[in-house]
Amino acid sequence: MAPRKRHTTRDSGTAKALNPKPARVAKKTAAAAPLRRSARVADQPPKDGLLNLRKTPEHLVAIAKRNSVASPLLRLPPELRNKIWRFAIGGEYIEMPVTQRLLNEPKRKDRTAEKLAVFRIPSVSRQVYAETATMPYSANTFCLSANINMMLKNWPVFLIPAYRNAIVSIALRYIDFIMLRDLQDSHGKEGKLLPTHLPKLQTIEIDAVDAMDLAWGLEYLEHGMLEVPQDECEALVIARLKENYGEHLQIVVLDLFWLKG
């Protein structure tokens, strides 16, 4: 038996596209096509993970217009609003979880980013979101445990690209062998995770006591001794952090003991 031909059906839209009608109708179709394409583009979410604000839903148009003219805050000049946002949102030290298990620990829940009020401000309105969506990440310092490599590998679970790309300042806490190993091998692949996952990073803060422990640990691993003078510990750690994570970084050694609760 000869093979049957597969019978295909065309919907009306496909038929019209394949069999255009006279020019009068074709002109309307051609004019509508760019509108449909622009509508599809407007509906697509941005690749950085932020909300798509290019098109305001019809039921929110009236609210958005009213906010822009009636809100005393939103009527202020943009540069003044920006100062207010930074005062309200910035200047905090924020603990980020390493894994989902740590995120769910009761003692940590109230200290994670999801519980902090500064992360709620962008949800006030569409205009506020447009102006402050990434500010909680760019205007604050994020506290990382010494095992920053594990944390950075897990951050994509917690943070969208736009948030990771906005972070400019981190504070390192707790020195462990993993960090010593990574800093000892300045050409190791693990150390390169930091500039990869936080491309806009500018500042690394490290506790003074941790810096001393780190310097002694490096000296022991490399030379089998613990004889780094205290006044040289800071310089050694700063040099090694820059070598491993980026010469452009500002390394600040200060007292962060109060962050270790």
SEMARMAR-333989 format. One record per residue (C-alpha): residue number from 1; x, z, y. Coordinates in pm, 1 decimal. Example, Ala and Ser with C-alpha at 12.3 -4.5 7.8 and 13.67 -1.06 7.14 Angstrom:
BEGIN
> k; xx; zz; yy
> 1; 1230.0; 780.0; -450.0 $
> 2; 1367.0; 714.0; -106.0 $
END
This chain:
BEGIN
> k; xx; zz; yy
> 1; 0.0; 0.0; 0.0 $
> 2; 131.8; -97.3; 336.8 $
> 3; 204.1; 197.7; 561.4 $
> 4; -62.8; 269.3; 814.3 $
> 5; 9.4; 252.7; 1179.3 $
> 6; -25.4; 585.3; 1350.8 $
> 7; -327.0; 578.8; 1577.9 $
> 8; -258.9; 722.8; 1919.3 $
> 9; -504.7; 810.3; 2188.9 $
> 10; -448.7; 815.4; 2557.7 $
> 11; -615.8; 1050.2; 2795.4 $
> 12; -764.3; 911.3; 3113.1 $
> 13; -465.2; 1019.9; 3320.5 $
> 14; -218.8; 835.1; 3098.1 $
> 15; -441.2; 527.2; 3087.2 $
> 16; -463.7; 514.5; 3464.3 $
> 17; -89.8; 549.3; 3498.7 $
> 18; -22.3; 269.7; 3250.7 $
> 19; -298.7; 45.5; 3382.3 $
> 20; -309.7; 81.6; 3758.1 $
> 21; -619.2; -33.5; 3937.6 $
> 22; -619.7; -254.3; 4246.7 $
> 23; -389.9; -182.0; 4536.4 $
> 24; -641.3; 28.8; 4725.8 $
> 25; -650.2; 289.5; 4450.9 $
> 26; -281.2; 255.3; 4374.8 $
> 27; -195.1; 354.5; 4730.7 $
> 28; -390.2; 678.2; 4697.5 $
> 29; -216.7; 759.1; 4370.1 $
> 30; 124.2; 689.2; 4519.6 $
> 31; 50.4; 909.5; 4819.6 $
> 32; -68.9; 1195.6; 4602.9 $
> 33; 234.9; 1189.8; 4374.1 $
> 34; 479.1; 1348.3; 4623.4 $
> 35; 223.2; 1619.0; 4695.5 $
> 36; 192.7; 1700.1; 4327.0 $
> 37; 569.2; 1705.4; 4287.5 $
> 38; 614.7; 1932.7; 4589.1 $
> 39; 344.4; 2163.8; 4454.6 $
> 40; 522.9; 2186.0; 4120.9 $
> 41; 853.0; 2263.0; 4294.4 $
> 42; 687.2; 2531.9; 4505.2 $
> 43; 543.3; 2694.8; 4192.8 $
> 44; 875.9; 2711.2; 4009.4 $
> 45; 1050.0; 3051.5; 4020.6 $
> 46; 1398.1; 3053.4; 4179.0 $
> 47; 1688.2; 3048.4; 3933.5 $
> 48; 1825.2; 3371.6; 4078.2 $
> 49; 1523.0; 3564.4; 3948.4 $
> 50; 1367.1; 3653.0; 4284.2 $
> 51; 999.6; 3598.3; 4355.1 $
> 52; 900.8; 3254.6; 4477.5 $
> 53; 792.0; 3288.2; 4841.1 $
> 54; 781.3; 2920.2; 4927.2 $
> 55; 406.0; 2907.7; 4882.0 $
> 56; 175.4; 3192.6; 4982.4 $
> 57; -126.3; 3229.7; 4749.9 $
> 58; -448.4; 3142.6; 4925.0 $
> 59; -593.7; 3491.6; 4891.5 $
> 60; -286.9; 3639.2; 5068.4 $
> 61; -263.4; 3398.3; 5361.9 $
> 62; -491.5; 3601.5; 5589.1 $
> 63; -307.9; 3926.0; 5509.3 $
> 64; 32.6; 3769.1; 5574.9 $
> 65; -80.7; 3632.5; 5910.7 $
> 66; -233.5; 3965.0; 6011.9 $
> 67; 81.3; 4156.6; 5918.6 $
> 68; 301.2; 3924.1; 6121.3 $
> 69; 103.5; 3980.5; 6442.4 $
> 70; -47.9; 4327.7; 6398.5 $
> 71; 234.5; 4528.6; 6240.7 $
> 72; 446.7; 4711.2; 6503.2 $
> 73; 741.1; 4698.7; 6263.2 $
> 74; 718.8; 4330.7; 6174.2 $
> 75; 678.5; 4235.8; 6540.0 $
> 76; 1022.4; 4375.6; 6622.6 $
> 77; 1315.0; 4132.9; 6664.6 $
> 78; 1473.8; 4040.6; 6328.1 $
> 79; 1810.5; 4197.7; 6414.0 $
> 80; 1641.9; 4529.9; 6494.8 $
> 81; 1433.1; 4518.6; 6177.8 $
> 82; 1749.7; 4457.0; 5979.2 $
> 83; 1906.5; 4775.2; 6120.8 $
> 84; 1594.2; 4971.9; 6030.7 $
> 85; 1595.1; 4833.3; 5676.4 $
> 86; 1960.0; 4925.9; 5626.0 $
> 87; 1904.0; 5276.0; 5761.2 $
> 88; 1606.6; 5328.6; 5528.2 $
> 89; 1751.1; 5159.0; 5220.3 $
> 90; 2129.7; 5189.9; 5233.3 $
> 91; 2399.7; 5454.2; 5207.3 $
> 92; 2309.2; 5585.4; 4860.1 $
> 93; 2510.5; 5631.4; 4540.5 $
> 94; 2301.4; 5490.8; 4256.7 $
> 95; 2363.1; 5549.7; 3888.9 $
> 96; 2309.5; 5252.1; 3662.2 $
> 97; 2254.9; 5299.6; 3287.2 $
> 98; 2503.0; 5160.3; 3035.8 $
> 99; 2246.2; 5092.7; 2764.2 $
> 100; 1872.1; 5107.9; 2711.9 $
> 101; 1919.4; 5431.3; 2515.3 $
> 102; 2082.4; 5602.5; 2811.4 $
> 103; 1817.7; 5464.4; 3041.7 $
> 104; 1551.5; 5644.5; 2837.4 $
> 105; 1727.3; 5982.2; 2824.9 $
> 106; 1508.0; 6238.5; 3009.1 $
> 107; 1800.7; 6380.3; 3206.3 $
> 108; 1887.7; 6034.2; 3337.8 $
> 109; 1543.9; 5891.3; 3405.1 $
> 110; 1507.8; 6049.3; 3746.3 $
> 111; 1853.4; 5930.6; 3851.6 $
> 112; 1822.4; 5562.7; 3766.6 $
> 113; 1755.6; 5281.7; 4009.7 $
> 114; 1396.2; 5238.8; 3896.1 $
> 115; 1305.6; 5585.8; 4025.7 $
> 116; 1461.3; 5561.5; 4370.8 $
> 117; 1239.7; 5503.2; 4672.1 $
> 118; 1478.0; 5250.4; 4825.5 $
> 119; 1385.1; 5004.8; 4551.7 $
> 120; 1017.0; 5028.4; 4641.1 $
> 121; 1047.1; 4914.1; 5001.9 $
> 122; 1067.4; 4540.0; 4922.4 $
> 123; 731.0; 4561.1; 4744.6 $
> 124; 545.1; 4662.6; 5063.2 $
> 125; 460.8; 4304.7; 5161.9 $
> 126; 577.2; 3946.7; 5121.3 $
> 127; 759.3; 3943.6; 5455.3 $
> 128; 930.4; 4274.3; 5384.1 $
> 129; 1031.6; 4141.0; 5042.4 $
> 130; 1172.7; 3825.2; 5199.5 $
> 131; 1390.4; 4035.9; 5431.6 $
> 132; 1495.6; 4316.8; 5195.4 $
> 133; 1475.4; 4193.8; 4834.0 $
> 134; 1848.6; 4226.3; 4765.8 $
> 135; 1931.2; 4490.6; 5026.9 $
> 136; 1899.3; 4789.6; 4787.4 $
> 137; 2189.5; 4633.7; 4597.3 $
> 138; 2402.5; 4512.8; 4888.2 $
> 139; 2369.9; 4827.8; 5103.0 $
> 140; 2437.7; 5092.6; 4835.1 $
> 141; 2722.1; 5195.7; 4603.8 $
> 142; 2661.0; 5174.2; 4229.0 $
> 143; 2815.8; 5436.9; 4004.1 $
> 144; 2966.6; 5306.1; 3679.9 $
> 145; 3111.3; 5502.2; 3393.6 $
> 146; 3472.3; 5429.1; 3309.6 $
> 147; 3359.8; 5199.5; 3027.3 $
> 148; 3257.8; 4940.8; 3283.2 $
> 149; 3295.2; 4657.3; 3034.8 $
> 150; 3008.8; 4779.6; 2816.9 $
> 151; 2801.3; 4838.0; 3127.3 $
> 152; 2867.7; 4492.6; 3268.0 $
> 153; 2780.1; 4332.0; 2935.9 $
> 154; 2445.4; 4511.9; 2938.4 $
> 155; 2363.7; 4465.0; 3306.0 $
> 156; 2193.5; 4126.7; 3253.2 $
> 157; 1926.0; 4325.5; 3068.6 $
> 158; 1858.3; 4536.0; 3377.2 $
> 159; 1944.9; 4315.4; 3674.0 $
> 160; 1852.6; 3959.3; 3765.9 $
> 161; 2134.0; 3734.1; 3896.8 $
> 162; 2034.1; 3779.6; 4262.3 $
> 163; 2075.1; 4157.3; 4234.2 $
> 164; 2410.2; 4141.7; 4054.7 $
> 165; 2538.1; 3891.2; 4308.7 $
> 166; 2438.2; 4122.1; 4595.5 $
> 167; 2643.5; 4424.5; 4484.8 $
> 168; 2951.3; 4475.7; 4703.2 $
> 169; 3049.8; 4837.1; 4626.6 $
> 170; 3091.6; 5038.8; 4305.3 $
> 171; 3223.3; 5386.9; 4224.5 $
> 172; 3408.4; 5445.7; 3896.8 $
> 173; 3364.5; 5779.3; 3721.2 $
> 174; 3509.8; 5931.0; 3404.9 $
> 175; 3833.3; 5787.5; 3272.6 $
> 176; 3847.2; 5704.2; 2902.5 $
> 177; 4082.1; 5524.1; 2666.9 $
> 178; 3893.3; 5195.3; 2694.9 $
> 179; 3964.8; 5170.7; 3066.0 $
> 180; 4327.2; 5273.3; 3011.0 $
> 181; 4364.1; 4998.9; 2751.0 $
> 182; 4210.8; 4736.5; 2977.4 $
> 183; 4427.7; 4832.0; 3273.9 $
> 184; 4736.8; 4841.7; 3054.2 $
> 185; 4676.4; 4478.2; 2957.5 $
> 186; 4636.0; 4313.5; 3296.6 $
> 187; 4579.3; 3977.5; 3130.8 $
> 188; 4312.5; 4100.2; 2890.5 $
> 189; 3978.4; 3923.6; 2876.5 $
> 190; 3777.3; 4243.4; 2916.1 $
> 191; 3904.6; 4318.9; 3263.8 $
> 192; 3787.9; 3981.6; 3386.6 $
> 193; 3424.5; 4081.7; 3335.2 $
> 194; 3415.5; 4256.0; 3670.5 $
> 195; 3467.5; 3951.5; 3895.9 $
> 196; 3251.0; 3745.3; 3660.3 $
> 197; 2946.4; 3971.9; 3673.8 $
> 198; 2995.7; 4103.4; 4028.1 $
> 199; 3131.1; 3801.7; 4218.3 $
> 200; 3066.9; 3950.5; 4564.6 $
> 201; 3232.3; 4286.4; 4493.6 $
> 202; 3443.8; 4412.1; 4784.3 $
> 203; 3507.6; 4784.8; 4729.5 $
> 204; 3589.6; 5009.6; 4432.4 $
> 205; 3580.5; 5386.1; 4483.2 $
> 206; 3753.5; 5615.9; 4234.8 $
> 207; 3772.9; 5994.9; 4219.5 $
> 208; 4108.1; 6147.8; 4314.3 $
> 209; 4127.6; 6358.5; 3996.7 $
> 210; 4034.3; 6059.0; 3782.4 $
> 211; 4302.7; 5854.2; 3957.2 $
> 212; 4562.3; 6114.0; 3859.7 $
> 213; 4440.7; 6122.3; 3498.7 $
> 214; 4441.7; 5743.8; 3488.5 $
> 215; 4795.8; 5720.1; 3624.2 $
> 216; 4923.6; 5974.5; 3373.2 $
> 217; 4743.4; 5797.5; 3090.8 $
> 218; 4893.8; 5461.9; 3183.9 $
> 219; 5240.3; 5614.1; 3207.3 $
> 220; 5199.5; 5774.7; 2864.5 $
> 221; 5074.3; 5455.4; 2699.4 $
> 222; 5349.2; 5242.6; 2849.4 $
> 223; 5646.5; 5481.5; 2854.8 $
> 224; 5548.2; 5775.5; 2634.0 $
> 225; 5571.9; 6030.4; 2913.6 $
> 226; 5351.4; 6214.9; 3160.4 $
> 227; 5580.3; 6230.5; 3461.0 $
> 228; 5404.2; 6051.4; 3743.6 $
> 229; 5448.1; 6241.8; 4071.7 $
> 230; 5114.7; 6326.3; 4227.2 $
> 231; 5186.9; 6129.3; 4542.4 $
> 232; 5254.7; 5816.8; 4332.3 $
> 233; 4940.8; 5835.5; 4118.2 $
> 234; 4715.0; 5685.8; 4382.6 $
> 235; 4946.9; 5392.0; 4453.8 $
> 236; 4985.5; 5316.2; 4082.6 $
> 237; 4611.2; 5315.3; 4020.1 $
> 238; 4533.8; 5103.9; 4326.7 $
> 239; 4796.3; 4847.3; 4227.2 $
> 240; 4668.3; 4827.0; 3869.1 $
> 241; 4303.6; 4797.1; 3970.7 $
> 242; 4386.8; 4516.3; 4212.2 $
> 243; 4597.5; 4340.9; 3951.7 $
> 244; 4321.1; 4354.9; 3694.4 $
> 245; 4006.5; 4309.3; 3901.0 $
> 246; 4115.8; 4118.9; 4212.9 $
> 247; 4378.2; 4146.6; 4485.4 $
> 248; 4109.1; 4103.3; 4751.4 $
> 249; 3937.8; 4430.8; 4657.7 $
> 250; 3955.0; 4743.4; 4870.7 $
> 251; 4036.9; 5040.0; 4646.3 $
> 252; 3935.2; 5377.3; 4790.2 $
> 253; 4049.5; 5705.3; 4630.2 $
> 254; 3836.8; 6002.6; 4735.8 $
> 255; 3663.0; 6315.4; 4612.0 $
> 256; 3368.4; 6209.6; 4394.2 $
> 257; 3333.8; 6527.2; 4187.1 $
> 258; 2979.2; 6577.6; 4318.4 $
> 259; 2873.2; 6256.0; 4145.2 $
> 260; 2960.8; 6390.2; 3801.3 $
> 261; 2667.1; 6621.5; 3751.8 $
END
